[in-house]
Amino acid sequence: MPEFALIGRSNVGKSSLINMLTRSEGLAKVSQVPGKTQLINFFTINNTWTLVDLPGYGYAKVGKKDRSSFSAFVSDYLQHRPNLFGTFVLIDSRLSPQRLDLEFLHWMVGCGLPFILAFTKTDKLSKSAVQKNIETFLLQFREISEEVPAYVLSSSKVDLGRSEILALIDSALTEKSETPA
């Protein structure tokens, strides 16, 4: 089945976004403690495609050896999974550009892996503050690539971004089904 991965720093809101997209509160475990997701979790949607919850990069209450093995299996998944149709990189809209996010995106660009940014927690600040943080982030991203990535705004609290993300997934599924084998 086609897969769509979600990745971001620990505690960026991956589980909340999965619950919002599926309208299944509690499907993905939401925790206040960073680093809870330590495995790749698969959620089959309507028996036609899969949402993939990848461990957060950066913070995790594990040893350095375990952290590097997380990195290894996540990078292997992102680079070699034949049925990975798209990756959403989640960025906390409340924060100034974080080094870990920029380093991860530098790696994605360097590997030639396509992605869409999903700015999370947009309900926590004013619209102008969110827009300012996004503009600052995209400006710093230009040091990685001249091409500005596609992005969506999301908030699991108010269902913001749900229809846009599902439309992007639907578009990718339709595009793949129309491509000759």
C-alpha positions in Angstrom: 0.0 0.0 0.0 1.1 3.6 -0.6 2.7 5.2 2.5 2.8 8.8 3.7 5.3 9.5 6.5 5.2 12.1 9.2 8.5 13.1 10.8 9.7 16.0 12.9 11.4 16.9 16.2 10.1 15.1 19.2 6.9 16.7 20.6 6.1 18.6 17.4 2.6 17.1 17.3 2.9 14.0 15.0 0.5 11.9 17.0 -2.0 14.7 17.4 -1.9 15.3 13.6 -2.5 11.6 13.0 -5.4 11.6 15.3 -6.8 14.7 13.6 -6.3 13.4 10.1 -8.0 10.1 11.0 -10.6 11.6 13.3 -9.7 8.9 15.7 -8.8 10.4 19.1 -6.3 8.1 20.8 -5.3 6.2 17.6 -1.7 7.5 18.0 -0.6 8.0 21.6 -0.1 11.6 22.5 2.4 12.3 25.2 3.8 15.4 26.9 7.1 13.5 27.2 9.4 13.9 24.2 10.7 10.8 22.5 7.9 8.4 23.2 7.7 7.1 19.6 10.7 4.8 19.2 9.5 2.6 16.4 8.0 3.1 13.0 4.2 2.9 13.5 1.9 2.2 10.6 -1.8 3.2 10.4 -3.7 1.7 7.5 -6.4 4.1 6.2 -9.5 2.8 4.5 -7.5 -0.3 3.4 -6.0 1.9 0.6 -3.0 3.8 2.1 -0.9 4.1 5.2 0.1 6.9 7.5 3.5 6.3 8.9 4.6 7.8 12.3 8.4 8.0 12.4 10.3 8.6 15.6 11.1 12.2 16.2 14.6 13.4 15.5 16.6 15.1 18.2 15.4 14.6 21.7 14.8 11.2 23.1 15.5 9.8 26.6 17.7 7.0 25.3 21.4 6.4 25.1 23.5 7.6 22.2 23.8 4.1 20.7 20.0 3.7 20.6 19.6 7.2 19.2 22.0 6.4 16.3 20.1 3.2 15.6 16.9 5.3 15.4 18.6 7.5 12.9 19.8 4.5 10.9 16.5 2.8 10.5 14.6 6.1 9.9 17.1 7.2 7.2 17.0 3.7 5.6 13.2 3.8 5.6 13.1 7.3 4.0 15.7 6.5 1.3 14.7 3.0 0.4 11.0 2.4 1.0 9.6 1.7 -2.5 6.0 2.5 -1.5 6.7 5.8 0.2 4.7 8.3 -1.7 5.4 11.4 0.4 6.9 12.7 3.6 5.5 15.5 5.7 8.1 17.2 7.8 6.4 18.8 10.8 7.8 22.1 12.1 6.5 23.8 15.3 5.2 27.2 14.1 5.7 28.7 17.6 9.4 28.5 17.5 12.2 30.3 15.6 14.0 28.1 13.1 15.6 25.2 15.1 19.0 23.8 14.2 17.7 20.2 14.2 14.9 20.9 11.8 17.3 22.7 9.4 19.9 19.9 9.7 17.2 17.3 8.9 15.9 19.2 5.9 19.5 19.7 4.7 19.9 15.9 4.8 16.5 15.4 3.0 17.5 17.9 0.2 21.0 16.3 0.0 19.4 12.9 -0.5 17.0 14.3 -3.1 14.0 13.2 -1.0 10.8 15.2 -1.7 8.8 16.6 1.3 6.1 19.0 2.3 6.5 21.1 5.4 3.6 21.0 7.9 3.7 23.9 10.4 2.0 22.6 13.5 0.4 24.3 16.6 -0.6 27.3 14.6 -3.5 28.0 17.1 -1.0 28.8 19.9 0.1 32.2 18.5 -1.5 35.1 16.6 -1.8 34.7 12.8 0.8 37.4 12.3 3.3 35.8 14.7 2.8 32.4 13.0 3.3 34.0 9.6 6.5 35.8 10.8 7.9 32.6 12.2 7.2 30.8 8.9 8.7 33.5 6.8 11.8 33.4 9.1 12.0 29.7 8.7 11.7 29.7 4.9 14.3 32.5 4.7 16.8 30.3 6.6 15.7 27.3 4.5 17.0 29.2 1.4 20.5 28.6 2.7 19.8 24.9 2.1 17.9 25.2 -1.2 16.8 28.0 -3.5 13.6 26.1 -4.1 11.0 27.0 -1.4 9.2 23.8 -0.4 5.4 23.5 -0.4 3.9 23.9 3.1 0.6 23.7 5.0 -0.5 25.2 8.3 -2.0 22.8 10.8 -3.5 22.8 14.2 -5.0 19.6 15.6 -7.0 21.6 18.1 -9.1 23.4 15.5 -8.8 20.9 12.6 -6.7 23.4 10.5 -4.9 21.8 7.6 -6.8 18.5 7.7 -8.5 19.0 4.3 -5.3 20.4 2.7 -3.1 17.5 3.9 -5.7 14.9 2.8 -6.0 16.6 -0.6 -2.3 16.4 -1.0 -2.4 12.7 -0.2 -5.3 12.2 -2.6 -3.5 14.1 -5.3 -0.4 11.9 -4.9 -2.5 8.7 -5.0 -4.3 9.9 -8.1 -1.0 10.9 -9.8 0.6 7.5 -9.0 -2.4 5.6 -10.3 -2.4 7.5 -13.6 1.4 6.9 -14.1 2.0 4.0 -16.4 4.0 1.2 -14.9 
